[in-house]
Amino acid sequence: MRIFEGIEELEQAVGSHLGYSEWHTITQEQIDLFAEATGDHQWIHVDQEKAAQGPFGATIAHGYLTVSLVPMLVWQVYRIEGLTMGINYGANKLRFPSPVTVGSRVRAGVELLSVTPGGGGYQAVARVTIEREDGDKPACVVETVTVLVP
């Protein structure tokens, strides 16, 4: 984990790759719980028998489940000391280039794109790429925007 001692030190890292999270295994229980929480019970996510005969050979995680892992994974990559709080402000871009089948291991790589004053503090924009172990394309690429309040 990379630790920054305040905003000024974080600003010096703009344009650099901050590192990778640990690997996280996607389970059917996690997919089912996400389906319950969101009401998205499409067969490709929750019907293991039908999905085994489908295009991916198994159930797949919801795209929004994959992106919802971003906070957990990014917190494993870096943190900033001396903040009052960090607030999720949104996302500039979001894509799901490849599916995440049940049992896949995923991790996040983080590239810091910018740190600028705004939103009652500083806005940090990071490109987070969630990759599947042994995957040839990312599972998710998102530009996150976080408001950091010293």
Secondary structure, 3 states (H helix, E strand, C coil): CEEEECHHHHHCCCCCEEEECCCEECCHHHHHHHHHHHCCCCHHHHCHHHHHCCCCCCCECCHHHHHHCHHHHHCCCEEEECCCEEEEEEEEEEECCCCCECCCEEEEEEEEEEEEEECCEEEEEEEEEEEECCCCCEEEEEEEEEEEEC
